[in-house]
Amino acid sequence: MARRRISRARAQPAARKAIGRLCTRAAVDRARLSRSDVAVMVIYKITYPNGKIYVGQDRTDTLNYFGSADSRLIEQDFTRDERRDFAIRKEILWESDTASRSEVSHVEIDFIRRLRSNDPGIGYNQWPRLRAQ
């Protein structure tokens, strides 16, 4: 039996359809997962070895997410030797599976202000700016 060669032009749409079906299946799988395992949004506090803190939010409750503090600020507080053995602590301060993004942001700002993590002597948050007292 002779084999027919399919031209590239005809093969590409078929490949696109197959990829589209795979992507759709992946989206359905993610939707099933998100219904049964609802993403929890959290406000966390990171404590560094020098006692300074960083407060942030994670909308997916990722275990290995440690915030977006400015690395240059943190590096200034530690010598090269101190960086060789470095442990930080992540503490969940608040969590919700129903709050909106804006509610989560308001709670984060409230924690930053209450814990004063935006005070350079206490923490690494740069926003909201520390109010002059």
C-alpha positions in Angstrom: 0.0 0.0 0.0 1.4 3.4 -1.0 1.8 6.0 1.7 0.5 9.5 1.0 2.6 12.4 1.9 0.7 15.2 3.6 1.9 18.7 2.7 3.1 21.0 5.4 0.3 23.4 4.7 -2.3 20.7 5.3 -0.5 19.2 8.4 -0.2 22.5 10.3 -4.0 23.1 10.8 -4.4 19.6 12.0 -1.5 20.1 14.5 -3.1 23.3 15.6 -6.4 21.6 16.3 -4.6 18.9 18.3 -2.8 21.4 20.3 -6.0 23.3 20.8 -7.7 20.2 22.1 -4.8 19.6 24.5 -4.9 23.2 25.8 -8.7 22.9 26.2 -8.3 19.6 28.2 -5.7 21.3 30.4 -8.0 24.2 31.0 -10.8 21.8 32.0 -8.5 19.9 34.3 -7.4 23.2 36.0 -11.1 24.2 36.3 -11.9 20.9 38.0 -8.9 21.4 40.3 -9.8 24.9 41.2 -13.4 23.9 42.1 -12.3 21.1 44.4 -9.1 22.8 45.7 -10.0 26.5 45.9 -7.0 28.8 45.9 -6.6 30.4 49.3 -5.2 34.0 49.3 -2.9 34.8 52.2 -1.2 37.6 53.9 2.2 36.5 55.2 5.0 37.9 57.3 8.7 37.0 56.5 11.1 37.4 59.4 14.8 37.6 58.5 17.7 36.6 60.8 18.2 40.2 61.9 14.6 40.4 63.1 13.4 42.7 60.3 10.1 41.7 58.7 8.4 41.9 55.3 4.6 41.7 54.9 3.1 40.6 51.6 0.3 38.8 49.9 0.1 35.6 47.9 -3.1 35.0 46.0 -2.2 31.3 45.3 -0.8 30.3 48.7 2.4 29.0 47.2 4.6 27.4 49.7 7.9 28.5 48.3 6.9 32.2 47.5 8.8 34.5 49.8 7.7 37.9 48.6 9.1 40.7 46.5 11.1 42.7 49.0 14.0 44.7 47.5 17.0 42.4 47.5 19.4 45.3 47.7 17.9 46.5 50.9 18.1 43.1 52.5 21.7 42.5 51.2 22.9 45.7 52.9 22.0 44.3 56.3 24.0 41.1 56.0 27.7 40.5 55.5 28.9 38.0 52.9 29.7 35.5 55.7 26.2 35.9 57.2 24.6 35.1 53.8 26.3 31.7 53.7 23.9 30.2 56.4 20.7 32.1 56.1 17.3 31.1 57.4 14.0 33.0 57.1 10.6 32.3 58.6 7.3 32.6 56.8 4.2 33.1 58.9 0.6 33.2 57.6 -1.1 36.1 59.3 -4.5 35.9 57.5 -6.2 33.8 54.8 -9.3 33.8 52.8 -10.8 31.8 49.9 -13.6 34.3 49.3 -12.0 37.7 49.5 -11.6 39.9 46.4 -8.2 41.1 45.3 -8.9 44.6 46.6 -10.0 43.2 50.0 -6.7 41.2 50.2 -4.7 44.4 49.3 -6.5 46.4 52.0 -5.8 43.7 54.6 -2.1 43.6 53.5 -1.8 47.4 53.9 -3.5 47.2 57.3 -0.9 44.6 58.5 2.0 46.6 57.1 0.8 49.6 59.1 0.0 47.7 62.3 3.4 45.8 62.3 5.2 48.9 61.0 7.1 46.8 58.4 7.4 50.0 56.3 9.6 51.5 59.0 13.2 51.0 57.8 14.3 50.1 61.3 11.6 47.4 61.6 11.1 46.0 58.1 11.6 46.0 54.3 8.2 47.1 53.0 8.6 50.4 51.1 4.9 50.9 50.5 2.8 52.4 51.8 5.2 55.1 52.9 5.6 55.4 56.6 3.5 58.3 57.9 5.5 61.0 59.8 4.3 61.1 63.5 
